[in-house]
């Protein structure tokens, strides 16, 4: 519809007020106000977190994520963000900040429950990191992922989106393909990749 179609002709009678023109731009659709109950329902969709765990998290962090500004700040406040003790670009320590100790303890318990779930991103994250960094650091990494997810879920009022247990395998596959394609192009060849149809 053109803007001219939205115009309302003014009446020809003298002295009679003209009708206001409707705005061509629709008013923004505002999201419903987030409540404690709704926040709990959202966090309850994260693998490993039950209603009680979600209630504790919301009670500690609240429902207004604007006060933290970013997900890393929330994670740091909760005590599950990696330390930023660096010197000359080199990280000297992998210890987490102290943060909110009661919340950190709850998140650690929830992380243990999350890594026992089947076919989930959080479980895959733990398995991937436990072998390289140890089980304790892997658990904190899972708690960190939970807290970051909570920030975005409450900010956007959206439930948890499962990435799947094969997330890291798929990401590695795409990275390997891109790296090899760039290498071949660097050698002076044009690369056209087409996935092979899977055999039924």
JODAGI-V523848 format. One record per backbone hydrogen bond with DSSP energy under -1.0 kcal/mol. NH is the residue of the N-H (numbers start at 1). CO is the residue of the C=O. Records with the same first field share a line. If there is no record, write none. Layout:
# JODAGI-V523848
NH->CO / CO
This chain:
# JODAGI-V523848
6->3
7->4
16->13
39->35
40->36
41->37
42->38
43->39
44->40
45->42
46->43
49->46
54->50
55->51
56->52
57->53
58->54
59->55
60->56
61->57
62->58
68->65
69->65
70->68
74->70
75->71
76->72
77->73
78->74
80->75
83->95
86->84
87->90
90->87
92->85
97->81
100->77
101->99
104->100
105->101
106->102
107->103
108->104
109->105
110->106
111->107
112->108
113->109
114->110
115->111
117->114
124->120
125->121
126->122
127->123
128->124
129->125
130->126
133->129
134->130
138->134
139->135
140->136
141->137
142->138
143->139
144->140
145->141
146->142
147->143
148->144
149->145
150->146
151->147
152->148
153->149
154->150
155->151
156->152
157->153
158->153
167->164
170->166
171->167
172->168
173->169
174->170
175->171
176->172
177->173
178->174
179->175
180->176
181->177
182->178
183->179
184->180
185->181
186->182
187->183
188->185
189->184
